[in-house]
Amino acid sequence: MVTSRASSTPTGDRRVRRTQAALARALLQLVEEQDLSRVTVADVAELAGVSRSTFYDHYRDVHELAEAACTAMIDRLIESLPGDFNAADPGQEATESLEAFFASLAEHAGLYRALLGPQGSARVADHIRRRSTVAIEERLREAVERGDAGDLVGSALGLPLDVPAAFTAGALIGVAAEWLQGGCRRSAGEMAALTWPLFHALYGIEGRPSA
């Protein structure tokens, strides 16, 4: 796994965090204007107001900076996923959560498209998959503990919760990646409305399969 050169620096160093944040902001702005492959270290450093040597104190190249910026955003993005996939009528909260998920992707579509595309980053794709799986599994476990998970696929089919969680995460990533590669033709609201029934179709199973 690729790690930045700043990884050995104490996380409490505010100057390091400020510099990394400035570099990330500069990259995000540049990627919205041109393809990631055309962005140079000099471009990022100039826009961030630092020297090239300062850039190299933190990252090996632009791609490593892009991975770091993307994975940091993903950690926040995953928290927007709905909390109850088994609700027949999720109300406004669940659909708004999904809409926020797609809206966050669209906000930095250039970066996500580059890193999740055919020539993208395996590290970022794996990070999204793992974080999504963990987050969804936690939500399913909470439903089981609340005692309202009778129709969950993991309960109905006797599967461990990590299996449906991984299945759901993979499906969500696939939908998001296809949407990004297609230029986000549908709005975030449309994607939320189209995606929620798929979640409910998976977890809102009525009854148990016949023996």
QUICOR-V397496 format. One record per residue. PHI is phi in radians with two decimals (999 if undefined). OMEGA is omega in whole degrees, 0 to 359 (NA if undefined). Layout:
phi:PHI omega:OMEGA
phi:PHI omega:OMEGA
This chain:
phi:999 omega:181
phi:-1.33 omega:176
phi:-2.23 omega:181
phi:-1.32 omega:180
phi:-1.17 omega:180
phi:-1.47 omega:186
phi:-1.13 omega:180
phi:-1.53 omega:180
phi:-1.42 omega:179
phi:-0.92 omega:183
phi:-1.15 omega:180
phi:-1.35 omega:181
phi:-1.28 omega:185
phi:-1.14 omega:180
phi:-1.13 omega:178
phi:-1.10 omega:180
phi:-1.10 omega:180
phi:-1.14 omega:180
phi:-1.13 omega:180
phi:-1.12 omega:178
phi:-1.14 omega:179
phi:-1.14 omega:178
phi:-1.14 omega:179
phi:-1.13 omega:179
phi:-1.09 omega:179
phi:-1.10 omega:180
phi:-1.09 omega:181
phi:-1.03 omega:179
phi:-1.17 omega:182
phi:-1.18 omega:182
phi:-1.19 omega:176
phi:-1.28 omega:182
phi:-1.74 omega:181
phi:-2.73 omega:180
phi:-1.10 omega:179
phi:-0.99 omega:183
phi:-1.11 omega:182
phi:-1.72 omega:180
phi:-1.42 omega:181
phi:-1.88 omega:176
phi:-1.04 omega:180
phi:-1.08 omega:179
phi:-1.05 omega:183
phi:-1.13 omega:182
phi:-1.07 omega:181
phi:-1.10 omega:182
phi:-1.17 omega:179
phi:-1.39 omega:180
phi:1.34 omega:178
phi:-2.26 omega:179
phi:-1.47 omega:177
phi:-1.11 omega:180
phi:-1.13 omega:176
phi:-1.14 omega:177
phi:-0.97 omega:184
phi:-1.24 omega:173
phi:-1.20 omega:186
phi:-1.95 omega:185
phi:-2.43 omega:180
phi:-1.30 omega:182
phi:-2.80 omega:182
phi:-1.11 omega:182
phi:-1.12 omega:179
phi:-1.16 omega:175
phi:-1.08 omega:180
phi:-1.08 omega:178
phi:-1.08 omega:181
phi:-1.13 omega:180
phi:-1.14 omega:183
phi:-1.20 omega:182
phi:-1.18 omega:177
phi:-1.15 omega:179
phi:-1.20 omega:180
phi:-1.06 omega:180
phi:-1.01 omega:178
phi:-1.37 omega:183
phi:-1.11 omega:183
phi:-1.07 omega:181
phi:-1.14 omega:181
phi:-1.47 omega:181
phi:-1.13 omega:181
phi:-1.03 omega:182
phi:-1.63 omega:185
phi:-2.33 omega:182
phi:-1.34 omega:186
phi:-1.69 omega:183
phi:-1.28 omega:178
phi:-1.17 omega:177
phi:-2.16 omega:187
phi:-1.20 omega:182
phi:1.27 omega:187
phi:-1.28 omega:187
phi:-1.06 omega:184
phi:-1.17 omega:180
phi:-1.19 omega:176
phi:-1.17 omega:177
phi:-1.12 omega:178
phi:-1.14 omega:178
phi:-1.10 omega:178
phi:-1.11 omega:178
phi:-1.06 omega:181
phi:-1.23 omega:179
phi:-1.13 omega:178
phi:-1.16 omega:176
phi:-1.11 omega:182
phi:-1.15 omega:182
phi:-1.05 omega:179
phi:-2.15 omega:186
phi:-1.02 omega:181
phi:-1.06 omega:180
phi:-1.21 omega:181
phi:-1.11 omega:180
phi:-1.10 omega:180
phi:-1.17 omega:186
phi:-1.47 omega:180
phi:-1.84 omega:181
phi:-1.40 omega:183
phi:-0.99 omega:180
phi:-1.85 omega:187
phi:-1.47 omega:186
phi:-1.81 omega:177
phi:-1.13 omega:180
phi:-1.12 omega:180
phi:-1.17 omega:180
phi:-1.04 omega:180
phi:-1.19 omega:179
phi:-1.10 omega:179
phi:-1.09 omega:181
phi:-1.07 omega:182
phi:-1.16 omega:181
phi:-1.12 omega:179
phi:-1.13 omega:181
phi:-1.07 omega:180
phi:-1.09 omega:182
phi:-1.12 omega:181
phi:-1.19 omega:178
phi:-1.07 omega:178
phi:-1.08 omega:180
phi:-1.17 omega:178
phi:-1.16 omega:180
phi:-1.12 omega:178
phi:-1.09 omega:179
phi:-1.13 omega:178
phi:-1.11 omega:181
phi:-1.16 omega:177
phi:-1.31 omega:180
phi:1.44 omega:180
phi:-2.03 omega:183
phi:-1.92 omega:183
phi:-1.02 omega:182
phi:-1.76 omega:179
phi:-1.06 omega:182
phi:-1.04 omega:179
phi:-1.12 omega:179
phi:-1.40 omega:184
phi:-1.15 omega:183
phi:-1.76 omega:179
phi:1.27 omega:180
phi:-1.54 omega:171
phi:-1.16 omega:188
phi:-1.15 omega:182
phi:-1.18 omega:181
phi:-1.22 omega:177
phi:-1.11 omega:178
phi:-1.13 omega:179
phi:-1.14 omega:179
phi:-1.06 omega:181
phi:-1.15 omega:180
phi:-1.06 omega:179
phi:-1.08 omega:180
phi:-1.15 omega:181
phi:-1.12 omega:179
phi:-1.11 omega:179
phi:-1.09 omega:178
phi:-1.10 omega:182
phi:-1.11 omega:181
phi:-1.11 omega:179
phi:-1.12 omega:178
phi:-1.10 omega:179
phi:-1.13 omega:181
phi:-1.13 omega:178
phi:-1.46 omega:177
phi:1.45 omega:178
phi:0.93 omega:184
phi:-1.10 omega:175
phi:-1.56 omega:179
phi:-1.27 omega:177
phi:-1.07 omega:178
phi:-1.13 omega:178
phi:-1.12 omega:180
phi:-1.12 omega:178
phi:-1.13 omega:181
phi:-1.16 omega:181
phi:-1.43 omega:185
phi:-1.47 omega:184
phi:-1.00 omega:179
phi:-1.03 omega:178
phi:-1.23 omega:176
phi:-1.07 omega:183
phi:-1.19 omega:178
phi:-1.10 omega:180
phi:-1.36 omega:188
phi:-1.78 omega:182
phi:-1.73 omega:182
phi:-1.30 omega:180
phi:-1.64 omega:177
phi:1.44 omega:181
phi:-1.91 omega:178
phi:-1.15 omega:179
phi:-1.16 omega:182
phi:-1.16 omega:NA
